[in-house]
Amino acid sequence: MFANPLAPEWLEAPAEANSLPSTVWSRNSARTESGELAIAGVTVTALVRDFGTPVYVIDEADAIARATDIAAAFESEFARIGTTVKVYYAAKAFLCTEVARWMTAAGLNIDVASAGEMAVALAAGVDASRLGFHGNNKSLSEIDRAVCAGIGPIVIDSVVEIGRVAEAAARHGRTQRVRLRINSGVHASTHEYLATAREDQKFGVPLAEAEAVVAQIRSHSSLEFVGIHSHIGSQIFDTAGFAEAARRLLELHARLSVDAPVPELNLGGGFGIAYTSVDRALPVAELAASLASIVEAECTRLGIVVPVIAIEPGRSIIGPSTTTLYTVGTIKDVLVDGEAVRKYVSVDGGMSDNLRTALYGADYSARLANRTSEADPALVRIAGKHCEAGDIVVRAEYLPGDVELGDLIAVPATGAYGWAMSNNYNYLARPPVVAVRDGHARVIVRGETEDDLLRRDAGITPLGESE
């Protein structure tokens, strides 16, 4: 099969461009007998007829199963080494009230990073004690609201937060449980924007300062120090970084335990998923077993009891469960350097519904969704409709060469940070989020309309009102 020289080295030209690699697509995605993509028994043409495009489509059973699988795997493996696990769903990946209910029903807690995320979780009926609160710059009002609500552990991210949380806890007559985020210095193998434990970093306190900071926490009677926390990055495909972080953290944990018990250790999240057919994410069972063995070995070396472990998966649960659907608007064949053609396929969304490609060059897959085709594969770049040259949805993919105006394009693995980072650039309205299960579809986040956008403009007189 001829490979276009403009294609990146990792992208192989397929014999045909209709397949749905199981590592990339949600578990209940499949082609119908006519060749149309269906998700959880609902065809894409039915989804587009009812909800339009762009639209985020969540395979509900897949998302719940991934949450359940992660919880079960980690609970089993850490029970093997004599401890328990607290699993927090990282809400920053994607949160709405329905997803919050799915996660808690599956036995997970929820990690929030703003008052807004906390408000959504509480509106879903989640007990505040099942929430953890992150953030490098929590406002005084956010801290007060969290403590007043009876939130679970607050992650102290800097020295100044110690007094703020202690004061709020005293004011509300509570003893607030807190963790301390540590910048371990471990350089996870990931994109620079996703590596969150390097020394030159806004998150956490340096490892060398941790013991002094914990002493300050312990000096406040309104605070209960429950453990240290680390997050080395996102979209990580191996356990080497986790192993080194666990070694450094457990050495600190052992020193802190001399003065008083330290019941927990939070290893964070960042587990990678497959966005393309060449990505190799660790199976959940293998990941859990590896991390449990790492923690067991370090605790044995240090001669300490294995603490309760907390983890914070987000992307690995919601990411693969979601597919974004678009409609093709224009197609251009562009000759590059007088040698090869790149086919630009422009769709009706873009960086307003998926910012990751423009933000840090993320790679995605795509498929023609409303039909299959026997046409030879062509190298395409799926572009958005915004006034930015960098407005790209999928940088490189092979689609059937006969892709045409009005075709539907499906981009898988968009559940994490697609809707969460969505915006109104060029005054595009944010798309709806639709959950599908057992042949039925329902809206779980309503899409915006132009009226919604205009309603926020203070220079417009609302209908029915006079100036």
NUZATOR-631603 format. One record per residue (C-alpha): residue number from 1; x, y, z. Coordinates in pm, 1 decimal. Example, Ala and Ser with C-alpha at 12.3 -4.5 7.8 and 13.67 -1.06 7.14 Angstrom:
! residues 2
REC  nr        x        y        z
REC   1   1230.0   -450.0    780.0
REC   2   1367.0   -106.0    714.0
***
This chain:
! residues 467
REC  nr        x        y        z
REC   1      0.0      0.0      0.0
REC   2    136.8    340.5   -102.7
REC   3    219.7    560.6    194.9
REC   4    197.8    935.3    152.7
REC   5    541.0   1092.2    228.8
REC   6    363.0   1367.0    423.6
REC   7    239.7   1114.9    678.6
REC   8    418.2   1095.3   1015.3
REC   9    642.0    792.0   1056.7
REC  10    411.3    626.6   1310.2
REC  11    103.5    637.1   1084.5
REC  12     79.1    329.3    866.4
REC  13   -121.2    332.7    544.2
REC  14   -394.7     72.3    596.5
REC  15   -513.0   -181.3    341.4
REC  16   -857.1    -30.8    399.0
REC  17   -969.1    258.0    617.0
REC  18  -1292.5    130.8    770.7
REC  19  -1173.4    -74.5   1069.6
REC  20  -1238.7     23.4   1430.9
REC  21   -934.9    -79.0   1641.9
REC  22  -1064.5   -204.8   1975.5
REC  23   -787.4    -28.3   2165.0
REC  24   -911.9    312.7   2048.5
REC  25  -1290.3    287.5   2021.9
REC  26  -1542.7    240.1   2300.9
REC  27  -1637.1   -119.5   2372.5
REC  28  -1983.8    -92.6   2221.7
REC  29  -1882.9     72.9   1894.4
REC  30  -1933.2   -135.0   1581.3
REC  31  -2025.1   -121.0   1214.5
REC  32  -2377.8   -221.8   1117.6
REC  33  -2437.8   -459.7    825.9
REC  34  -2473.2   -155.8    600.6
REC  35  -2136.8    -20.9    717.1
REC  36  -2263.8    259.4    936.3
REC  37  -2105.4    322.9   1274.7
REC  38  -2330.9    249.2   1570.3
REC  39  -2248.0    325.0   1933.1
REC  40  -2426.6    115.1   2195.0
REC  41  -2683.7     20.7   1933.9
REC  42  -2757.3    376.3   1813.5
REC  43  -2650.3    462.4   1458.2
REC  44  -2464.5    781.7   1389.6
REC  45  -2726.5    897.6   1139.6
REC  46  -2992.1    865.7   1409.5
REC  47  -2773.7   1058.5   1653.8
REC  48  -2707.5   1335.8   1404.9
REC  49  -3073.8   1350.6   1305.5
REC  50  -3176.5   1402.0   1668.2
REC  51  -2887.3   1607.9   1804.6
REC  52  -2698.2   1759.3   1512.5
REC  53  -2321.0   1797.9   1485.0
REC  54  -2081.4   1841.9   1644.8
REC  55  -2197.6   1613.4   1923.7
REC  56  -2013.1   1424.3   2197.2
REC  57  -2146.2   1068.8   2233.1
REC  58  -2067.8    879.0   2553.3
REC  59  -2094.2    500.4   2558.8
REC  60  -2245.8    490.9   2907.9
REC  61  -2192.0    122.2   2977.4
REC  62  -1831.1    152.2   2863.7
REC  63  -1758.9    445.3   3098.5
REC  64  -1915.0    266.2   3393.7
REC  65  -1733.3    -58.6   3313.0
REC  66  -1397.5    119.3   3297.6
REC  67  -1462.0    278.4   3637.0
REC  68  -1565.2    -56.1   3782.9
REC  69  -1269.5   -236.9   3626.2
REC  70  -1016.2     12.3   3764.5
REC  71  -1167.2     -1.5   4112.9
REC  72  -1180.9   -380.9   4113.8
REC  73   -827.7   -426.1   3979.5
REC  74   -666.7   -186.5   4227.4
REC  75   -870.0   -313.6   4522.1
REC  76   -769.9   -672.4   4441.7
REC  77   -400.5   -602.7   4389.4
REC  78   -357.2   -382.7   4695.4
REC  79   -554.9   -628.3   4909.2
REC  80   -286.2   -875.5   4801.9
REC  81    -24.2   -662.0   4976.1
REC  82   -237.5   -598.3   5282.3
REC  83   -398.2   -259.3   5229.5
REC  84   -697.9    -85.8   5077.5
REC  85   -741.2    165.3   4796.1
REC  86   -942.4    484.0   4757.9
REC  87  -1020.2    558.3   4394.2
REC  88  -1106.9    918.9   4305.8
REC  89  -1249.3    999.0   3963.2
REC  90  -1061.5   1306.2   3836.2
REC  91  -1351.3   1534.6   3749.6
REC  92  -1136.3   1773.1   3544.5
REC  93  -1143.1   1519.2   3259.3
REC  94  -1520.0   1558.6   3224.0
REC  95  -1791.3   1615.3   3479.5
REC  96  -2166.6   1649.3   3473.8
REC  97  -2424.4   1531.8   3725.8
REC  98  -2490.3   1205.9   3541.1
REC  99  -2121.8   1115.0   3524.4
REC 100  -2085.1   1200.1   3893.6
REC 101  -2368.0    958.3   3971.4
REC 102  -2216.5    687.0   3752.2
REC 103  -1881.9    718.1   3926.8
REC 104  -2014.1    712.2   4282.4
REC 105  -2251.7    427.0   4202.5
REC 106  -1944.9    235.3   4081.3
REC 107  -1785.1    293.1   4422.4
REC 108  -1550.9    576.7   4329.3
REC 109  -1498.1    905.8   4506.9
REC 110  -1457.9   1226.5   4305.9
REC 111  -1165.6   1465.8   4287.0
REC 112  -1263.2   1826.7   4211.4
REC 113  -1041.2   2124.8   4134.0
REC 114  -1275.6   2422.2   4161.5
REC 115  -1589.7   2544.1   4331.0
REC 116  -1773.5   2484.5   4004.7
REC 117  -1675.7   2117.5   3988.7
REC 118  -1767.4   2083.0   4355.5
REC 119  -2106.8   2241.8   4286.9
REC 120  -2178.3   1993.9   4007.1
REC 121  -2085.9   1695.3   4224.5
REC 122  -2298.9   1821.1   4512.8
REC 123  -2589.1   1890.7   4274.6
REC 124  -2562.3   1525.6   4167.7
REC 125  -2625.9   1424.4   4528.3
REC 126  -2268.4   1314.8   4600.3
REC 127  -2186.8   1317.8   4971.9
REC 128  -1930.9   1595.3   5024.6
REC 129  -1714.6   1361.3   5229.7
REC 130  -1653.1   1160.9   4909.3
REC 131  -1495.9   1460.7   4737.6
REC 132  -1129.8   1555.5   4738.1
REC 133  -1034.8   1915.8   4657.1
REC 134   -731.4   2000.4   4443.6
REC 135   -593.5   2323.3   4302.9
REC 136   -281.6   2539.1   4316.9
REC 137   -473.4   2863.0   4384.3
REC 138   -791.0   2788.8   4578.7
REC 139   -967.1   3110.7   4666.1
REC 140  -1072.8   3195.4   5019.9
REC 141  -1436.3   3154.8   4919.1
REC 142  -1368.5   2815.5   4757.9
REC 143  -1193.0   2692.1   5071.4
REC 144  -1472.3   2822.9   5292.4
REC 145  -1743.3   2661.6   5080.3
REC 146  -1558.3   2331.2   5074.2
REC 147  -1502.2   2319.5   5449.4
REC 148  -1858.6   2432.6   5520.8
REC 149  -1994.7   2156.4   5294.6
REC 150  -1800.0   1890.8   5485.8
REC 151  -1567.3   1805.3   5200.0
REC 152  -1323.5   1515.3   5222.8
REC 153   -947.7   1573.6   5202.4
REC 154   -826.1   1912.2   5080.1
REC 155   -491.2   1894.4   4902.3
REC 156   -261.8   2163.4   5039.9
REC 157    -64.5   2291.1   4741.0
REC 158    142.1   2569.0   4900.4
REC 159    242.2   2694.9   5244.3
REC 160     -0.4   2987.2   5231.7
REC 161   -295.3   2747.9   5207.2
REC 162   -221.6   2594.6   5546.3
REC 163   -341.1   2899.1   5739.6
REC 164   -632.6   2956.1   5504.3
REC 165   -769.7   2605.4   5544.6
REC 166   -697.0   2597.9   5918.7
REC 167   -883.6   2926.0   5970.4
REC 168  -1184.8   2810.3   5769.4
REC 169  -1196.3   2481.8   5958.9
REC 170  -1180.6   2658.1   6295.8
REC 171  -1450.1   2902.1   6190.3
REC 172  -1684.9   2618.0   6100.3
REC 173  -1595.4   2409.4   6403.5
REC 174  -1444.4   2129.2   6195.6
REC 175  -1124.4   1931.2   6190.1
REC 176  -1038.1   1935.0   5822.7
REC 177   -853.8   1639.6   5671.3
REC 178   -569.8   1752.2   5442.5
REC 179   -306.0   1605.1   5215.5
REC 180     12.8   1779.5   5106.0
REC 181    101.8   1780.9   4738.5
REC 182    467.4   1703.4   4682.2
REC 183    666.8   1801.1   4376.1
REC 184    868.1   1481.2   4361.3
REC 185   1095.8   1591.9   4077.8
REC 186   1009.5   1281.7   3877.5
REC 187   1003.5   1358.7   3505.0
REC 188    722.3   1152.2   3358.2
REC 189    760.0   1055.6   2993.0
REC 190    485.9   1275.5   2846.8
REC 191    425.3   1612.8   2682.6
REC 192    583.3   1911.4   2858.4
REC 193    239.7   2060.5   2931.8
REC 194    126.9   1733.2   3092.6
REC 195    429.2   1668.9   3314.3
REC 196    328.5   1802.2   3655.1
REC 197    614.4   1703.6   3886.2
REC 198    914.8   1878.6   3733.1
REC 199   1103.2   2120.8   3953.0
REC 200   1005.9   2431.8   3753.7
REC 201    635.2   2381.2   3815.1
REC 202    338.7   2559.5   3970.1
REC 203    210.1   2254.2   4158.2
REC 204    307.3   2133.1   4504.0
REC 205    596.4   2193.9   4740.6
REC 206    952.3   2068.9   4679.7
REC 207   1041.0   1734.1   4829.7
REC 208   1320.2   1893.0   5033.0
REC 209   1075.8   2128.0   5208.0
REC 210    803.4   1873.9   5276.5
REC 211    891.4   1782.2   5635.6
REC 212    895.1   2143.8   5747.9
REC 213    564.0   2209.3   5575.7
REC 214    403.4   1903.1   5735.5
REC 215    521.7   2028.0   6074.7
REC 216    333.8   2351.9   6007.1
REC 217     20.6   2157.7   5914.8
REC 218     43.6   1949.8   6230.5
REC 219     74.4   2263.9   6442.6
REC 220   -289.3   2352.2   6367.7
REC 221   -547.2   2176.2   6583.7
REC 222   -815.9   2231.7   6318.2
REC 223   -622.2   2027.2   6061.2
REC 224   -569.0   1651.6   6037.8
REC 225   -274.0   1553.4   5819.7
REC 226   -366.7   1226.9   5645.5
REC 227    -85.8   1189.3   5394.4
REC 228    116.6   1314.2   5102.4
REC 229     11.7   1338.4   4742.8
REC 230    191.0   1327.7   4409.4
REC 231     85.9   1359.6   4047.1
REC 232    369.8   1312.8   3801.5
REC 233    182.4   1387.4   3479.0
REC 234    -81.1   1267.1   3235.9
REC 235   -101.8   1026.4   2942.9
REC 236    172.1    800.2   3085.8
REC 237    224.2    457.9   2924.3
REC 238    468.0    288.3   3162.0
REC 239    521.9    250.6   3536.0
REC 240    885.3    366.2   3556.9
REC 241    786.7    717.9   3664.5
REC 242    538.7    584.4   3919.4
REC 243    806.7    352.0   4057.9
REC 244   1053.8    634.4   4114.5
REC 245    784.7    863.8   4256.9
REC 246    667.5    589.4   4493.8
REC 247   1025.1    533.2   4611.9
REC 248   1077.1    902.2   4691.2
REC 249    733.9    946.9   4846.5
REC 250    753.0    638.6   5064.9
REC 251   1092.7    744.2   5198.5
REC 252    932.3   1074.3   5298.4
REC 253    625.9    889.8   5430.0
REC 254    850.6    678.4   5652.6
REC 255   1023.1    985.5   5797.5
REC 256    691.5   1161.8   5860.8
REC 257    552.1    853.2   6033.2
REC 258    815.1    873.0   6309.1
REC 259    638.2   1167.2   6473.7
REC 260    275.9   1066.7   6409.4
REC 261     76.9    820.3   6198.4
REC 262     43.2    893.0   5827.4
REC 263   -243.1    670.8   5715.6
REC 264   -254.2    738.8   5341.1
REC 265    -42.2    787.7   5030.7
REC 266   -195.1    935.2   4715.7
REC 267    -11.8    834.9   4397.6
REC 268   -230.8   1049.0   4170.5
REC 269   -337.7    943.5   3822.8
REC 270   -221.5   1012.1   3469.1
REC 271   -272.8    662.9   3326.6
REC 272   -251.3    680.4   2947.0
REC 273   -505.8    573.8   2687.3
REC 274   -482.6    486.7   2318.9
REC 275   -569.1    773.6   2086.5
REC 276   -423.4    601.3   1780.2
REC 277   -370.8    242.3   1671.6
REC 278     -1.3    259.0   1763.9
REC 279    -58.3    371.7   2123.6
REC 280     -6.1     93.4   2375.6
REC 281   -178.2    168.6   2703.9
REC 282   -112.6    -67.3   2991.8
REC 283   -405.8   -299.1   3065.9
REC 284   -570.7   -203.8   3394.2
REC 285   -491.5   -534.0   3563.7
REC 286   -124.3   -508.1   3466.0
REC 287   -105.0   -146.5   3582.5
REC 288   -261.6   -224.8   3918.9
REC 289    -40.5   -528.9   3974.5
REC 290    273.0   -334.5   3886.4
REC 291    195.0    -41.5   4116.5
REC 292    102.3   -273.8   4402.9
REC 293    429.9   -462.2   4366.5
REC 294    624.1   -134.9   4355.5
REC 295    461.8    -10.9   4677.4
REC 296    505.3   -348.6   4849.9
REC 297    875.0   -366.4   4762.2
REC 298    944.8    -12.9   4885.6
REC 299    753.3    -62.1   5210.9
REC 300    943.0   -384.4   5273.3
REC 301   1273.8   -208.0   5205.8
REC 302   1182.6     70.5   5447.1
REC 303   1034.3   -158.5   5708.4
REC 304    701.0     24.3   5722.4
REC 305    338.6    -79.1   5709.7
REC 306    179.1    -37.1   5367.8
REC 307    -43.0    273.1   5389.2
REC 308   -387.7    312.8   5240.8
REC 309   -331.8    405.8   4876.1
REC 310   -532.1    661.6   4680.9
REC 311   -533.7    703.7   4302.4
REC 312   -704.2    955.5   4073.4
REC 313   -787.5    818.4   3726.7
REC 314   -990.1   1040.7   3496.7
REC 315   -884.4   1018.3   3132.9
REC 316   -851.1    639.3   3153.6
REC 317  -1218.0    611.6   3252.0
REC 318  -1399.7    871.7   3046.3
REC 319  -1157.6    923.1   2755.7
REC 320  -1213.3    603.2   2553.8
REC 321  -1587.6    603.9   2620.9
REC 322  -1662.7    909.5   2408.5
REC 323  -1673.4    976.2   2034.5
REC 324  -1725.4   1314.0   1869.9
REC 325  -1927.7   1327.6   1548.1
REC 326  -1882.0   1594.9   1281.2
REC 327  -2023.1   1674.3    937.3
REC 328  -1787.5   1735.5    645.0
REC 329  -1824.8   2082.7    495.6
REC 330  -1539.5   2139.7    248.8
REC 331  -1258.5   1932.4    100.7
REC 332   -935.4   2062.7    -52.5
REC 333   -646.7   1871.8   -205.1
REC 334   -332.2   2070.1   -122.7
REC 335     -7.1   2002.9   -306.7
REC 336    283.0   2028.9    -61.4
REC 337    635.9   2106.8   -185.7
REC 338    526.6   2009.7   -535.2
REC 339    546.8   1643.9   -438.6
REC 340    250.0   1504.8   -250.8
REC 341   -111.9   1584.5   -180.8
REC 342   -261.7   1634.5    160.4
REC 343   -639.9   1626.1    161.1
REC 344   -789.1   1885.0    397.2
REC 345  -1129.5   1773.4    522.1
REC 346  -1298.4   2056.4    708.7
REC 347  -1572.6   1983.8    960.1
REC 348  -1827.6   2188.9   1152.1
REC 349  -1637.4   2198.4   1481.0
REC 350  -1272.9   2234.0   1573.9
REC 351  -1070.5   2388.5   1852.5
REC 352  -1390.3   2504.1   2023.9
REC 353  -1490.6   2143.3   2096.1
REC 354  -1146.1   1979.3   2105.4
REC 355   -862.7   2212.8   2201.6
REC 356   -598.8   1947.2   2269.7
REC 357   -466.1   1920.3   1914.3
REC 358   -409.7   2294.8   1884.4
REC 359   -289.8   2327.8   2243.8
REC 360    -17.1   2064.8   2243.2
REC 361    -26.5   1871.8   1919.6
REC 362   -230.8   1576.6   2045.2
REC 363   -289.9   1298.8   1793.6
REC 364   -629.6   1141.4   1727.6
REC 365   -783.4    882.7   1500.5
REC 366  -1085.8    928.2   1275.8
REC 367  -1320.0    720.8   1063.4
REC 368  -1582.0    778.7    799.6
REC 369  -1891.5    704.4   1007.5
REC 370  -2203.3    706.8    792.2
REC 371  -2074.8    444.2    548.0
REC 372  -1782.7    226.0    454.0
REC 373  -1591.2    259.2    130.9
REC 374  -1365.6     46.8    -85.7
REC 375  -1183.8    353.0   -219.3
REC 376   -808.3    364.2   -170.6
REC 377   -707.2    534.5    154.7
REC 378   -597.2    896.5    128.0
REC 379   -393.0   1096.1    378.3
REC 380   -620.7   1356.7    531.3
REC 381   -593.4   1636.5    781.8
REC 382   -924.9   1702.4    953.9
REC 383   -952.9   2074.7   1008.4
REC 384  -1196.7   2281.8   1207.3
REC 385  -1389.5   2587.6   1091.5
REC 386  -1221.1   2850.2   1308.4
REC 387  -1011.5   3141.5   1183.6
REC 388   -683.4   2984.3   1295.7
REC 389   -432.4   2791.9   1084.7
REC 390   -370.9   2575.3   1391.2
REC 391   -737.7   2479.7   1417.8
REC 392   -684.5   2109.8   1349.6
REC 393   -889.4   1822.6   1492.0
REC 394   -685.3   1529.6   1355.2
REC 395   -339.7   1608.8   1220.2
REC 396   -290.8   1293.8   1014.5
REC 397   -516.3   1001.5    930.4
REC 398   -602.2    779.8    635.9
REC 399   -966.8    793.8    525.6
REC 400  -1125.7    651.3    211.3
REC 401  -1027.5    874.0    -77.4
REC 402  -1389.7    926.6   -179.3
REC 403  -1482.8   1115.1    140.2
REC 404  -1733.0   1377.0     32.9
REC 405  -1934.7   1676.0    145.6
REC 406  -2202.2   1580.1    398.2
REC 407  -2023.0   1265.9    516.7
REC 408  -2005.8   1208.2    890.4
REC 409  -1665.4   1183.3   1057.8
REC 410  -1621.1   1013.1   1395.7
REC 411  -1325.4   1094.4   1620.3
REC 412  -1289.2    847.5   1911.0
REC 413  -1135.9    886.7   2258.0
REC 414  -1255.8   1244.8   2307.0
REC 415  -1415.6   1203.9   2649.8
REC 416  -1126.3   1353.7   2842.8
REC 417  -1084.2   1729.6   2808.9
REC 418  -1298.4   1761.3   2494.8
REC 419  -1609.2   1910.5   2650.9
REC 420  -1412.0   2015.9   2961.1
REC 421  -1191.4   2251.1   2754.7
REC 422  -1464.2   2355.2   2510.3
REC 423  -1509.8   2723.6   2438.9
REC 424  -1701.6   2975.0   2230.7
REC 425  -1423.7   3091.9   1999.2
REC 426  -1572.6   3263.6   1692.3
REC 427  -1902.2   3249.1   1881.7
REC 428  -1957.8   2881.1   1815.4
REC 429  -2201.2   2727.4   2059.4
REC 430  -2068.9   2436.1   2262.2
REC 431  -2209.4   2098.5   2149.8
REC 432  -2438.6   1872.8   2353.9
REC 433  -2322.8   1560.7   2533.8
REC 434  -2536.5   1256.5   2463.0
REC 435  -2525.0    925.7   2651.7
REC 436  -2610.9    608.3   2462.1
REC 437  -2695.2    271.5   2610.2
REC 438  -2883.4    -36.7   2488.6
REC 439  -3010.6    134.4   2175.5
REC 440  -3131.5    450.5   2348.1
REC 441  -2984.8    801.4   2351.4
REC 442  -3042.0   1091.3   2587.9
REC 443  -2890.2   1434.5   2642.1
REC 444  -2690.8   1466.3   2964.6
REC 445  -2546.4   1810.8   2891.5
REC 446  -2756.6   2040.7   2677.4
REC 447  -2588.4   2204.9   2381.5
REC 448  -2573.5   2580.3   2366.2
REC 449  -2769.8   2793.6   2122.5
REC 450  -2701.6   3134.2   1974.5
REC 451  -2964.2   3268.3   2214.1
REC 452  -2753.0   3135.7   2503.3
REC 453  -2452.3   3324.7   2369.9
REC 454  -2645.1   3646.3   2311.9
REC 455  -2809.8   3628.8   2652.6
REC 456  -2474.6   3698.1   2818.4
REC 457  -2414.7   4012.5   2613.3
REC 458  -2509.7   4305.2   2835.9
REC 459  -2555.3   4528.5   2532.9
REC 460  -2857.1   4334.3   2408.3
REC 461  -3205.4   4404.3   2541.1
REC 462  -3379.6   4074.4   2624.0
REC 463  -3688.1   3997.0   2419.6
REC 464  -4002.2   4133.2   2578.0
REC 465  -3819.0   4407.9   2768.8
REC 466  -3797.1   4771.8   2672.2
REC 467  -3487.5   4984.5   2707.6
***
